[in-house]
């Protein structure tokens, strides 16, 4: 019961954190593409706006690549709670700088806010480690699925509200950021009062000037983890090349408004929840490796289908399959990595895993932004190829695992 309570407290913390992000994320594309009321000077071309939007999306996860392994290793040594509080506090600073950027039309502060929040924004990594602390191998996929569930619930509520908050002439882009800032402070309060430490302080984790390189090297020496890191990277870069460009695609092809985008992202969130509801019955019928392999290859086939859509209704019809498939891939990927990591390296290994995924979140939008300058279909095609490559590497991983088990 105590472990279940901790899991649900973690769910609430993640939900509030992701709710704040879901308020602001749909505003990024219009902030950069809106010539009349956005952040960028009026004379900037559409191609330049798309490119800068891609770099903005990439700046946060790129800084995470540096900060997350450090935060994960520190949480292994000093416990999850103090590092979680530091991570949540960085969110308040990041949102504050974004608000200042919107008020002054100084886009550089938007980038600075993202970079600062990214360097210490390890909420997901630390909560994943806390879940691993209180879970066995069998319960990890289900409990890691709570992360995707939290994102789904937040993605339903926030875009619906945020789209109406922004609606106006001129658009009120600052209001969702104010809501997100308030939620960030509220999350610190929840963590202080209700989050119970899942890992006691340990002096076994050494912190040296080059500890990140040392720990990454040690993690990659574990064969089972090494290949799964590659799988996670391909899935992450492919998914983010697609999903982080998708809002731009909707604006360009269907002229979707802020309210329309809010409804679409809420629909997105609904199907994220559905994907987690079906994980349990699927886990009884299929082995995790079967679920993950089938989902990867199916996702690679579904993404290009969106390019054939002639109306937003067709997008709404295809998108549920894409979200459900991604919802099956993500928790199983993390569970495979966690199950093959020593108990005293959970924070470090999961931190590295998130750092690798953050690389994908950096390269994916940057690639999509650069490709979209030439053709808006290219990000979808490249995303499909990358996800397919992840599925191929995962099949190689399964073959090696089978050969190893045979002796």
C-alpha positions in Angstrom: 0.0 0.0 0.0 2.9 2.4 0.9 4.5 1.8 -2.5 1.2 2.4 -4.3 0.8 5.6 -2.4 4.3 6.8 -3.4 3.5 5.9 -7.0 0.4 8.1 -6.9 2.1 11.0 -5.2 4.7 10.8 -8.0 1.8 10.7 -10.5 0.4 13.9 -9.0 3.8 15.7 -9.1 4.4 14.7 -12.7 0.8 15.6 -13.6 1.2 19.1 -12.3 4.6 19.5 -13.9 3.4 18.3 -17.3 0.1 20.3 -16.9 2.2 23.5 -16.8 4.2 22.4 -19.8 1.0 21.5 -21.7 -0.3 25.0 -21.0 2.7 26.7 -22.7 3.9 24.2 -25.4 1.0 24.9 -27.9 2.0 28.6 -27.8 5.5 28.1 -29.1 4.7 27.7 -32.7 2.3 30.8 -32.9 4.8 32.8 -30.9 7.4 32.3 -33.6 5.1 32.1 -36.7 2.8 35.0 -35.8 4.2 38.0 -37.7 1.9 40.6 -36.1 2.0 39.7 -32.4 4.8 37.1 -32.0 8.3 37.3 -30.5 10.2 37.8 -33.7 10.6 41.0 -35.8 8.1 41.4 -38.6 10.6 41.2 -41.4 11.8 37.7 -40.5 10.9 35.2 -43.3 8.7 32.1 -42.8 11.7 29.9 -43.3 13.7 31.7 -40.7 10.8 31.6 -38.2 10.5 27.8 -38.7 14.2 27.3 -38.3 14.3 29.4 -35.0 11.3 27.5 -33.8 13.1 24.3 -34.3 16.2 25.6 -32.5 14.0 26.8 -29.6 12.4 23.4 -29.2 15.9 21.8 -29.3 17.5 24.1 -26.8 15.7 22.6 -23.7 16.5 19.0 -24.3 20.0 19.8 -25.5 20.8 21.4 -22.1 19.2 18.4 -20.4 21.8 16.2 -22.0 24.4 18.0 -19.8 22.4 18.4 -16.6 20.3 15.2 -16.3 23.1 12.7 -15.8 24.5 15.0 -13.0 21.1 15.3 -11.4 20.5 11.6 -11.6 23.8 10.7 -10.0 23.3 13.3 -7.3 19.9 11.8 -6.6 21.5 8.4 -6.2 23.9 10.0 -3.6 21.7 12.5 -1.8 18.2 11.1 -2.3 15.4 11.9 -4.7 13.6 14.6 -2.8 16.2 17.4 -2.6 17.1 17.0 -6.2 13.5 17.0 -7.2 12.9 20.3 -5.4 15.9 21.8 -7.2 14.5 20.6 -10.5 11.0 22.1 -9.8 12.6 25.4 -8.7 14.4 25.7 -12.0 11.0 25.5 -13.7 9.8 28.6 -11.9 12.9 30.5 -13.1 12.4 29.2 -16.7 8.8 30.3 -16.9 9.6 33.7 -15.3 12.2 34.3 -18.0 9.8 33.3 -20.8 7.2 35.8 -19.4 9.9 38.5 -19.4 10.7 37.6 -23.0 7.1 37.9 -24.1 6.7 41.3 -22.2 9.8 42.8 -23.7 9.9 41.0 -27.1 13.5 39.9 -26.4 13.6 36.4 -27.8 17.0 35.7 -26.3 15.4 35.5 -22.8 13.1 32.7 -24.1 16.2 30.7 -25.1 17.9 31.4 -21.8 14.9 30.3 -19.8 14.8 27.1 -21.7 18.5 26.4 -21.2 18.4 27.1 -17.5 15.3 25.0 -16.9 16.9 22.2 -19.0 20.2 22.1 -17.1 18.4 21.2 -13.9 15.0 20.1 -15.2 15.3 16.5 -14.3 11.8 16.0 -12.8 11.0 13.1 -15.2 14.4 11.4 -14.6 14.2 11.6 -10.8 10.6 10.5 -10.6 11.4 7.6 -12.9 14.2 6.6 -10.5 11.8 6.9 -7.5 9.4 4.6 -9.3 12.2 2.1 -9.9 13.1 2.3 -6.2 9.7 1.0 -5.2 8.9 -1.3 -8.1 9.9 -4.9 -9.1 10.5 -5.9 -12.7 6.9 -7.0 -13.3 5.3 -3.8 -12.0 7.7 -1.3 -13.7 6.0 -1.1 -17.2 2.7 -0.4 -15.5 4.1 2.2 -13.1 6.3 3.8 -15.8 3.1 4.0 -17.8 1.8 6.4 -15.1 4.2 8.9 -16.6 2.6 8.7 -20.0 -0.8 8.8 -18.2 0.1 12.0 -16.4 1.2 13.5 -19.6 -2.1 12.4 -21.2 -4.3 13.9 -18.5 -2.4 17.2 -18.6 -2.5 17.2 -22.4 -6.4 17.0 -22.2 -6.9 19.8 -19.7 -4.3 22.4 -20.4 -4.6 22.9 -24.2 -8.4 23.2 -23.9 -8.1 25.9 -21.3 -4.9 27.5 -22.8 -6.4 27.9 -26.3 -9.3 29.9 -24.9 -7.0 31.9 -22.6 -4.9 33.0 -25.6 -7.9 33.8 -27.9 -8.3 37.5 -28.4 -7.0 40.3 -30.6 -4.1 40.5 -30.1 -3.5 37.0 -28.7 -2.7 36.9 -25.0 0.3 34.6 -25.2 1.5 35.5 -21.7 -1.5 34.1 -19.8 -0.7 30.3 -20.2 2.9 31.0 -19.0 1.5 32.7 -15.8 -0.7 29.7 -15.2 2.4 27.4 -15.6 4.4 29.5 -13.2 1.7 29.2 -10.6 1.6 25.5 -11.0 5.4 25.2 -10.7 5.2 26.9 -7.3 2.3 24.7 -6.3 4.3 21.6 -7.2 7.1 22.6 -4.9 4.6 22.8 -2.1 3.2 19.3 -2.9 6.7 17.8 -3.0 7.7 19.4 0.3 4.6 18.1 2.1 3.8 14.8 0.6 6.7 13.2 -1.3 8.4 10.6 0.8 12.1 9.8 0.2 12.6 6.6 -1.7 16.3 6.4 -1.5 18.4 7.2 1.5 21.7 9.2 1.3 24.5 7.0 0.0 28.2 7.7 -0.2 28.8 5.0 -2.8 28.2 7.4 -5.7 31.4 9.4 -6.3 31.2 12.9 -7.7 34.3 13.9 -9.6 35.0 16.6 -12.2 34.6 14.0 -15.0 32.0 11.8 -13.2 29.5 12.1 -16.1 31.9 10.7 -18.6 32.9 8.0 -16.1 29.3 6.9 -15.4 28.2 7.0 -19.0 31.2 4.9 -19.9 30.4 2.4 -17.1 26.7 2.2 -18.2 27.7 1.6 -21.8 29.9 -1.3 -20.6 26.7 -3.2 -19.7 25.9 -5.0 -23.0 22.1 -5.2 -22.3 21.9 -1.5 -21.6 24.1 -0.4 -24.4 21.8 -1.6 -27.2 18.7 -0.3 -25.4 20.3 3.1 -25.2 20.6 3.0 -29.0 17.0 1.9 -29.4 15.9 4.7 -27.1 17.8 7.3 -29.1 16.3 6.2 -32.5 12.8 6.2 -31.0 13.3 9.6 -29.4 14.8 11.4 -32.4 12.2 9.9 -34.7 9.2 10.7 -32.5 10.4 14.2 -31.8 11.2 14.9 -35.5 7.6 14.2 -36.1 5.6 15.4 -33.0 7.5 18.7 -32.4 7.0 19.8 -36.0 3.3 18.6 -36.1 1.8 21.9 -34.8 3.7 23.8 -37.6 2.3 21.3 -40.1 -1.3 21.9 -38.8 -0.9 25.7 -39.1 0.7 25.5 -42.6 -1.7 23.0 -44.1 -5.0 23.6 -42.3 -4.5 27.1 -40.8 -5.5 25.8 -37.4 -6.2 28.4 -34.7 -5.1 28.4 -31.0 -8.6 27.1 -30.0 -8.4 24.5 -32.7 -4.9 23.5 -31.6 -6.1 23.3 -28.0 -8.9 20.9 -29.0 -6.5 18.8 -31.0 -3.9 18.5 -28.2 -6.7 17.5 -25.8 -7.7 14.8 -28.3 -4.0 13.8 -28.3 -4.1 13.6 -24.5 -7.2 11.5 -24.5 -5.6 8.8 -26.6 -2.4 8.9 -24.5 -4.7 7.8 -21.6 -6.3 5.1 -23.7 -2.9 3.7 -24.5 -2.1 3.3 -20.8 -5.5 1.6 -20.2 -4.8 -1.1 -22.7 -1.2 -1.8 -21.5 -2.4 -4.1 -18.7 -4.6 -6.4 -20.9 -1.9 -6.4 -23.6 0.8 -7.4 -21.1 -1.3 -10.5 -20.2 -1.6 -11.6 -23.9 1.8 -10.4 -25.3 5.3 -10.4 -23.9 6.8 -6.8 -23.6 9.2 -7.5 -26.4 6.4 -8.5 -28.7 4.4 -5.4 -27.9 7.4 -3.1 -28.4 8.5 -4.6 -31.7 5.0 -4.6 -33.2 4.4 -1.1 -32.0 7.7 0.3 -33.4 7.2 -1.1 -36.9 3.5 -0.1 -36.9 4.3 3.5 -35.9 6.9 3.8 -38.7 4.1 2.9 -41.1 1.4 5.2 -39.7 3.4 8.5 -39.5 3.6 9.0 -43.3 -0.1 8.3 -43.7 -0.8 11.8 -42.2 0.7 13.4 -45.3 -2.1 12.0 -47.4 -4.8 13.6 -45.3 -6.9 16.1 -47.2 -8.9 17.4 -44.1 -8.4 17.7 -40.4 -11.1 15.0 -39.9 -8.7 12.5 -41.5 -5.9 13.6 -39.2 -8.2 13.0 -36.2 -9.0 9.5 -37.6 -5.3 8.5 -38.0 -3.8 10.1 -35.0 -5.2 7.8 -32.3 -3.2 4.8 -33.7 0.0 6.9 -33.6 -0.5 8.0 -30.0 -1.4 4.5 -28.8 1.6 3.0 -30.4 3.9 5.6 -28.9 2.2 5.0 -25.6 3.2 1.3 -25.7 6.8 2.0 -26.9 7.8 4.5 -24.2 7.2 2.7 -20.9 8.5 -0.6 -22.2 11.7 1.1 -23.4 12.3 2.6 -20.0 11.4 -0.7 -18.3 13.9 -2.7 -20.4 16.6 -0.3 -19.5 15.8 -0.2 -15.8 15.5 -4.0 -15.5 19.0 -4.4 -16.8 20.6 -1.8 -14.5 22.0 -2.6 -11.0 19.9 -1.3 -8.2 22.6 1.2 -7.0 22.8 2.7 -10.5 19.1 3.3 -11.2 19.2 7.1 -10.9 22.4 7.2 -13.0 21.3 4.8 -15.7 17.8 6.3 -16.0 19.4 9.8 -16.0 21.6 8.7 -18.9 18.5 7.2 -20.6 16.7 10.5 -20.3 19.8 12.3 -21.5 19.9 10.1 -24.6 16.2 10.8 -25.1 16.9 14.5 -24.7 19.5 14.3 -27.5 16.7 12.9 -29.6 14.4 15.8 -28.5 17.2 18.2 -29.5 18.1 16.7 -32.8 14.6 15.8 -33.8 13.1 19.4 -33.9 16.3 20.8 -35.3 16.3 18.3 -38.1 12.5 18.9 -38.7 13.0 22.7 -38.8 15.9 22.4 -41.3 14.1 19.9 -43.5 10.8 21.9 -43.5 12.6 24.8 -45.2 12.9 22.5 -48.3 9.7 20.4 -48.0 7.2 20.1 -45.2 6.8 16.4 -45.9 10.4 15.6 -45.2 10.2 15.6 -41.3 7.5 13.0 -41.5 9.4 10.7 -43.8 12.7 11.0 -41.9 10.8 10.4 -38.6 9.3 7.2 -40.0 12.7 5.9 -41.1 14.3 6.6 -37.7 11.5 4.8 -35.8 11.8 1.9 -38.2 15.6 1.9 -37.5 14.9 1.8 -33.8 12.7 -1.3 -34.3 15.5 -3.0 -36.3 18.0 -2.4 -33.5 15.5 -3.7 -30.9 15.1 -6.9 -32.9 18.9 -7.3 -32.9 18.9 -6.7 -29.2 16.3 -9.5 -28.7 18.4 -11.9 -30.9 21.5 -11.2 -28.7 19.4 -11.7 -25.6 18.2 -15.0 -26.9 21.7 -16.1 -27.8 23.0 -15.1 -24.4 20.3 -17.0 -22.6 21.1 -20.2 -24.6 24.6 -20.0 -23.3 
